[in-house]
Amino acid sequence: MEEDLILTRVMWLRGLEEGVNRGEGVDSYERYIYIHGTNHEGRIGEAPSCGCVRMKNLDVVRVFECMAKGGRVCIAW
């Protein structure tokens, strides 16, 4: 796959669960895990990312406009 670019907006994630997504070796923030738009919108739903949550660019803009800095996001799969 060609390069997976970070497009539109970036929402940097900071985990809340110690040992799961916060803390040494698993820390989302320290590992640069983001919600971001992508140049591969047709591959949304697949898992080619290295940990980030990729979304369609227009959807990322809409979420970004609704979020306050420090707001909480629940990611479920």
Helices and strands as residue ranges (DSSP letters): E 6-12, E 34-38, G 41-43, E 53-55, H 57-66
